[in-house]
Amino acid sequence: MAIKRKVRRKLDKRTQRLSVRRSNRQLYRMIQVMSIIGTLVIANVLFTMVTKTHIWSQESVLNSKISSSIVDTEVEAKRGTIYDRNHQVIAQEVDAWTIVAYLDESVVDENGDPDYVEDAEKTAEKLCKVLPDAKESNVEKILEKAMDQGLSQTELGTGTKRLDEETMEKIKDLDLPGIDFIETTNRYYPTTPYSSTMVGFAAYDEDEQKIVGKMGLEQTMNDILAGEDGHVQYQQTVDGSILPGTTTVYKEAVDGDNVVLTLDSSLQSVVEKAMEETIENNRATSAWAVVMEVETGKILAWASYPTYDQNEHKEIPSYTDAVSSMVYEPGSVMKPFTYATAIDTGTFPYNTMYRAGSFEYGYDAANNKINRVSGVATGYPTIYDAQGNDYGTLTFEDGLALSSNVGICELLANYMNYDSLGKYLDRFGFFQETGIPYISEQTGTKNIDVPMDYLRTGFGQSSSITVLQLMQAYSAIFNDGVMVRPYVVDSIEDAKTGEVKKQYSTKAKGTPISKETANKVTEMMKHVLDEGMSGDRFAIDGVSMAAKTGTGEIYNVEQGKYDTVNYTSSVMAAAPAEDPKIMVYWGMIGPNYEAYSAKQFQDIMRAALIAYGVSSETKESDKTQAEEKWETYTMPNLVNHSVSYAGSKTENWKCQMVYIGGGSTILRQYPQAGSTISSQDRVFLLTDGNVITMPDMTGWTRKDITAFWELTGIQIQTDGYGVVTSQSVEPETPISTDTAISVTME
């Protein structure tokens, strides 16, 4: 046994020695191979450095360098959002999809089946059944041409770009071979039309290769909203790969700033509806309405009709904004400025009578004076009170309430200095731009050089102005003589941080008249709404207002005479009359200047008082009815509170509460805390529940739909205007951001 053990030990030692020798030989061979490879690599590098040629392929490195190219890929900045004063979206950038057709026969889908367009005709036919703006023959031609040229893919032209999600899903359902989508962006206006000629629209520009402002604020503030595009720059080889040893340059895109307007979306929706009714009910060709805070100049609503769909903008009936760019002769809404001039210069004849009906006159050039005459031919046309009315003998105070043209002529001829009117109209800011930021303006024309035009200017004819000028001038009358510039852009904010980069505020434009004069004119204007006076139909039960109506003639430049069919009809009013806070100017152009309804103006004024939070005087007999129709509330902060807490805070409210998500705690709310809402509004509260179900949207406005979308991220496609009458998804159906939902509005 001992001998066997010794033999084994010797054998084991011998085996170990053989194994070590074998390992040493393998290591030696590996070192030899690595040395050879290293030598070859170094030789290749040295050879290439000296000869500029690869040692094996004999390809010139210089040729590779020369055949490379600089690639500069643009990184598009996100366009800023436009908000109303409560940060409700007016215009924003949203996801969109552009169709791309693959033509390369080597393309297959995940199942290995061909995934390229084989039949151009059938593909075009099926696509265009879903795409109303795409022409079948054009799509077919684009496909056939791309096939003939051997292109691997192509876009399909007009009507196939920047599609919304609903349309994209419909095309996906067609399951067409070779049809895919490129994700892009589009400009979206959730509550269109929304002051369409003032806000304007932005659209993709083929030359700029990006979304660009084309009209209104979208255009004038384009540099602010657009931001600054970034780019990625690198050098690539012929096969598209980044060339080794080169540097990639990256410049980050700077997103556009957000713009916050002074407009109130709740009020704006009322105004838009009133404008639509004005056009339809009065055969009007155009209409306008502006709501402004008297003391600040903040514009809360701005509308100009005819309008258009800002998402489609295919047919724009007029590029002229009636508020800022329409020059017109306003009619009798100018009379208070003639009265203000007489009062402020100390020449107004209080409690003095004059003969109304008609005004015949002559002109004494030597003394620069107009003289009233009777029964004498002078060569100057007789001026009459409107519609041939003869009010007999009136005080000048009653002359304003009855809108007597003759009363104005009597003031100008017999009580005021000839130069006073022109000077005061200048002081009121007429015939010059108001300077409102980012809005294009016209100026109008002062035409008072001859006696007839001088007299006619006193009651709103011959000289032309703009609506913005009128709003600015009336602010002096309603604001104790202090005139303020209108403005609609409240602030510019950093899109990422929310930091206010520029804040706009009230700008006083002087005091064209004294406080005493302003208060006297306002007091006179209260009587315009008295029963039997010129503006009595515009009175609102429970609302104390100062107002002035106006009917103006329209000069036809082509015919060289005044239109005998169409007129301007308008009313300017402020409330409460005792201490005006809000002013409304509503008007239209059309043939129905005598019998038009006052309802649209009244709807706007009521909504304006709610938006501002003004409580007006109310007659006891009408108090209950007014309160039932218009109750206002201040929105509390409900975020992070329980649903039961929210119910207790709002249990006496008459507005509809919309709870979203079925949870127990409120995460977000609309309107925001501190907002003033009415009994006709809806309140939206997003809870912490996991399942969102489809609400019954019957009767919802675009404002309501937008609020739901903003809180949930679930997009709703709208068709038509007005309120929701039908919806594609049944109430109580679970929904998500992937659910395609559309509603019809009428």
C-alpha positions, 0 to 999 in steps of 0.5 A: 500500500505504501508503494502504491501511494508513492507511485501515485504522488510521483505521477501527480507531480509529473502531471502537474509539471506537464500541465504548467508547461502546456499553459505556458506554451498557450500563453506564449502563443497568445502573446505572439498573436496579440503582438502581431495584431498590435503591430498591424494596427500600428502599421495601419495607423502609421501608413494611413497617417503618411499616405492618407490611404487605408492599408488593406482597402487602399481607400482614400481617407480624404475621400471619405472625409470629402464625401461626408456632409454636415447635417443640421437638424432643427429642433422646433420650439413649442408655440406659447399658449394664449389664455384668458384672464382666468388662465382658460385656454384660448389657443394652444399647441396640440398633437397632430398627425400627418399621413405618410405613405411607404412605397418601398417593396421591402417594407413589411409589418410585424407579421412579415406581410407587405406593408407598402402602397401597391394600389394608388387608386384604391388607397386614395379612394379609401383615404378621401372618404375619411378626409373631406379636405383631400381631393382623391385625384390629387392624392392618387397623382402624388402616389403614382408620381412617387412610385414612378420616381422610385421614392421610398415614401411620400406625404400626400398633400393638402387635407392629409396633414396635421390631422386630429386624433379622431381622424387619425384613428379612423384612418387606422381603422381602414388598415391600409397597407403602407399608410402610417403617420408622422407625429407633429403639432397643430394650433388649436382653438377649443372655443372658436370662434373666440374674438376671431379677427382680434385673436386671429389664427396661426397655421403651418407655413410651407415656406417657414416650415413651421406654425406661424401667426397669420392674423390678429394677435397670433400675427402681431405677437408671433415673435413672442409666441413662436420662441426660438428653434434649436438645432442639432449639428453633426458630420455624417458619412455617406451611409448616414452614420456620425463621422468618428472624431467629429463634434456634435453641436446642440442648441436647445430650443427656447419655447415661446412665451405664454400670453394672458389676455384681459378677456373673460371667457364666460363673458366672451361666450355670451357676447359671441352668441349675442353677435350671432343673434344680431346678424341672424335676427336683423339681416345685419352685414356686420356687428361688434361688441366690446366690454371694458372696465371703466377705471382700468381700460381692461377689455373683458370681451371683444367681438367682431362679426362676420366671424370664422372657425379659427381651427379651419380658417378656410373661408374668412369673410372679412379680415377687418376687425370692426373694433380696431380697423373699421372706420365709420361715422357713428351717429348720435353716440357722439352727441355726449361729447358735444355736450361735454365740450359745451359744459366744460367750456362754460357755455352750456345753456342750462334750463334753456329752451330751443325749437326742435324739428329742423335747423336752417342756417347760414354762415358768416365767414367774416366772423366765422359764425353759423347763424340760424335762419328761418324761411331764407334760402342760404345754399346750405342743406336743412338739418332735421331731427331723425325720422322727421320727428318734431319735438316742438320746444325742448330743453337741451337736457331733453334734447340729448335724451331724445337724441335731437340733431337740432339741439346739437346744431343750436349748441354749436351755432349759438353757444359754443366757440367755433374752434371748441369742438375740434379741440375737444375731439382731439383731447378725447383722442379721436382721429388718432391711434389709441396706442393699444398694444399689439393691435393694428388700428385705423385713425379716421378723419376729422372733417369740420372745415365747412359749416355743414360738416362742422354741424354734422360732426357734432351729432356723429356724421361727416367725421369718422372714428373707430370703436376703440377711440369711442371706448377710450373717449367714453372712459373719460365721461364715465371715469370722473374725467380721467381717460384710460387707454383700452388694453387686451394683453394683460401679461407675457409669461415664461412658459416653463416657470410661469414667471411674468416677464412683462405686465401691462397695466392701466395707462391714463391718457389725460383728463379731457374734461373735469370731474364735474363735467363728466358727472353732469354728462353721465347724469344726462345720459341716465335719462336716455333710458327713461320711458318715451326717450330714445333709448328706453327699449335698452333699459334693463329692470334692476340695472341703473345705467347711463346710455346713448344710442346712435344711428349713423349713415354710411358713406359709399365711396364708389357711388359718392353718396350715402347709402339709403339702405344700410345704417349703423345702429349702436348703443353705448352704456355704463353701469351702475350709473351712480358709479360706473364700473363697466361699459358696453358698446354694441352695434351693427350695420344693416337695414333694420335700423328702426325695429331691431331688438335690444335683447342682445345688448341686454344679454351682454350687459347682464353678463358683463355685470356678473363678470365684473362682480357689480351689484346694481340697483334693483327694483323691489318688484323685479328683485325676485325674478332677477335673482332667480335668473342671475345669482353670483358666487365667489369660487372657494378653494376646494383642492385637497378637500373632500367631496363632502366638504365641497358639497357643503360649501356649494349646497345652496348654489344653483349652478351645476356641479360636475364631479369627475373620477368618482374619488373622495378627494378633490385634486383640481378645480375649475373655475379657480378659487376667487373667480366670480361665477353665475348660477348659469355656470358649471363647476368642474371638480376632478377627484382622485378616483381611478375611473373617469366616466363620460358625463352627460354633456347635453347643454354644455358650452365650448367653455364647459368642454374645454374645462373638462378637457383641461382637467382630464386631458381627454380631448373632445372634438366639437362640430357646430356652435352653440350648446351640445345636443348629442354626443358619440359616447353614452353617459357613464361609459368609462373613458380615457385619453385614448377614447375618441369622443365627439359632440354636436353643437347647435 
